[in-house]
Amino acid sequence: MARARPPADISPSDFFLRWVPEAVAEDVERQQKLADTQATVVFDLGGTGGGRYTVRIEKGRVEGREGAAEDPDLHVHLDVATWRCLNRGETSAPEAALKGEIRFEGSFLLGLKLHLILG
């Protein structure tokens, strides 16, 4: 079964605050893969319509909120256009990183797990 993709026109706020937590809550396989993960990730989306969002992962659950947490385990920097390409499956995080379109600060291993969190 293919994993659900967010609507193409979803706002970053709806994505991080509603869509991601609900998608993980409805996906038992994803919950199991995240069961041993306890982390805080800050997403910094630049450009029009962007913003800062914190995603907290704990015991297979994901919660999102606006703003940046202090001392996150991972800080992800990208622009809204790249974020939309990632959501549509047009590019992967490793491809975007190689092109300099996404930058990670913090836990490399957590960065590898982002696809489990975000879809």
Secondary structure, 3 states (H helix, E strand, C coil): CCCCCCCCCCCHHHHHHHHHHHHHHCCHHHHHHHCCCEEEEEEEEECCCCEEEEEEEECCEEEEEECCCCCCCEEEEEEHHHHHHHHHCCCCHHHHHHCCCEEEEECHHHHHCHHHHHC
